[in-house]
Amino acid sequence: MGDKDEQYMHEINRLEGERDHWKNRCQQMQAGIIAVRDLMAESRGVVGLHLNYDEAPWDELRTGGRFEEWLFDFDTAVDLVITEKEKE
């Protein structure tokens, strides 16, 4: 193998390692998002969120709720994870 070939192989191996690293990180984040979604499904909401010890139900905090800005990005992430899982 020539010098250029060795450089290309080194770069390919480096990029494959980087790809695998980010793939693993994405899988960890997806698992975390699903874990929080599942926890939310097993509870009614958050107590003390507004520092008043009242319950803030999830439906008020999620997309379409009165305070949806709190979890709008979370709901978007859940939708993305589900879409990706369906592709597998």
N, C-alpha and C positions, 0 to 999 in steps of 0.2 A: 504494500500500500504506500502511496506517495504521501508527501507532507500535507498537501491539500486535502486528500482523502481522510487522513487522520484528524485534521482540524474539523472537517465536516462531521465525522463520526463523533468526535468529542462534543461538538455543538448539538448534534441530534440527541445524544445521551443526556446532556445538560437540560435541554428543553423537555425531554420526556420525563426527567426527574421533577422538573418544575411543574409540568402538567399534572403528574401524579400527586404532588404536594397539594396543589390547589383543588384537585378533585376530592382528595380526602378532607380538606378543610370545608368544602361545600357540603359534603356528606354529613360532617359533624354539625354544621349550621342547620341543615335540613332536619336532622334528628332533633336538635334543640327546639326548633320552631314547632315540630310536630308534638314534642313533649309538652310544651307550653299550651298548645291548642288542646291537647288531651286533658291537661290539668284544668283548663278553663271549662271544659265540658263536664267536669266532675265537681264544679263549684258554682256558686251563684254570682260572685263578683268579688269586689275588694272592699274591705272595711277600713275606714280611716283615710281614704284616698284624698279627700278634700280637707283633711286635718280636723274633721268634725265627728269622727267615729260613726258616721252614717254609712250604710252599705251603698256602694256604687255598683249596680248590676252590670254584668258584662254587656248586655244588649244596649245599654246607654253609652258604653265606651267603645263599642265596635262600629264598623262602617254602617251608617244609617242611623246611629244613635245620637243622642243629644250632645255627647262629648266625643264624637267619632275621631277627632284629631289625635286623641291619645293613642289609639291603636289602628289607625288607618293604614300605616305602613306595615304593621304586623299582619293585618288581613291580606294585604297585597302579597306579602311574603308567603303566607299560607297558600294562597291561590297559585303562586309560582311553584311552590314545592309540590302541590298536588298535580299540577300540569306536568311537571318533570317526571313524577312517579308514574303517571299514566303512560308516558312514552316508553318506559322501561319494559 
